[in-house]
Structure formats: C-alpha cells, structure tokens
C-alpha cells in the first residue's frame, strides 16, 4: 500500500505508549493497532485530528505516501 503509517515513530518521539494514546484519543487499542500496522482501510478525520492534537504533530508526521513504483524506503 502506498500510504505508510509512521505512528510508532511519533509515539517513540513523544515517549508515549499505544494504550495511553488510545485512551486519550478515545479509540480502542485494537483499532489503534490496526492503524499502526497499516491494515486500516480508512481513518476518520476526527480520529486523525485527535491523534495529531495528543501527539502535537501534523498528519504528515504520521502518514507518508510512497509511490508503488519507487524503491522501498523501509
């Protein structure tokens, strides 16, 4: 998938655990895990806004587009 989720990077930078973020955002840890692993098909703007507010970041800090024909950056 060309959209990469870098939520783990932001959590590490903010020294925050996934369950703490889930509590503050108001989503389940299971749904946060689905988002972190890139298995989510969609994200609500309200959820994205809440994550950015809690982590004090921009959407581009946690999501990245990589064209499928580009070499893998991971």
N, C-alpha and C positions, 0 to 999 in steps of 0.2 A: 504494500500500500504506500502511495507516495506521501501521505501525511504521517510524520513521525511525532510521537508524543514524548517529550523530554521532562515529564513531571518528576521523575526520580531525581533529576539534576537539580531542579528548583527546590525540592524537599531537602536535599542534602545541603544546598547553599543556605537554606533557612533553618537548618538543624531541627527539622520537624518530621515527625513520624506520620505515616499514612493514616493511621486511625485518628490522630489529632486533627489532621486536615479534614477528614471525612466528617468528624463531629462539628467542626467549625463551619463547614460548608453546608451541612445538613443532608448528606447523602450517605448511603451505606458503604461500609468498607469493601463489600463485594463489588458494588458499582464503581468505586474508585479504582479497584484492582483491574476491572475490565478496561477502564480508561487508560490506566498506566501501561497495560500490556499491549495497547493498540488494537484490542479486539472490539472496541466500541464502533458502531456504525454512525453514531451521531452524538452531539453534545448540545444541550440546551444553552442558549446564550446566558440565561440566568445562572446556570451552574458554572459556566466559564467565567462570568463576571465575579461570582463569589470566590472561585479559586484564585483569580487574579487579585482580588481585594485582600484575601487572607495572606497570600504569598507576596503581596506588594510587588507584582510583576505585570508585564504586558502579555497578551495572548501569544505573541511571537516568541516569548521566552519559554513557553511550554509546548508550542506546536511548531513544526518545521515541514516545509514542502520540499520533497526531493523528487525530481522527475524520474520516471521509471527507466529512461534510457541513460541516466547518469550513473557513473560508478558508485557502488555502495560506499557511503561515508561512515558506516558504523564500524 
